[in-house]
């Protein structure tokens, strides 16, 4: 049986070319999340998007693909996400960060071998 657990989904919208200390920002975020022992992080690369500049970033063949949209998703408890936010704030220059409450139905192996 799966038991729901209250958690928070942190979603970070940035550009593929964004950097932090010479690393891609998405990589720096994932490494920091791992260092702070958050539940896990996933990086998703977008095919098309725009942000506050309204400039379209796309993978279309006729356009040079650069600075594509990237989303980093992290799910953990409210307390652990709240503790991560100051570190995230230090790493980010611009971007969009959202949080929403989620129900975690399963995390890790729950069935006996």
ABEGO torsion letter per residue (X at the ends): XBBBBBBBBBBBBBBAABBBGGBBAAAAAAAAAAAAGBAEBBBBBBABBBBAAGBBBBABAABBBBGBBBBBBBBBBAAAAAAAAAAAAAABABEBBBBBBBBBABBEBABBX
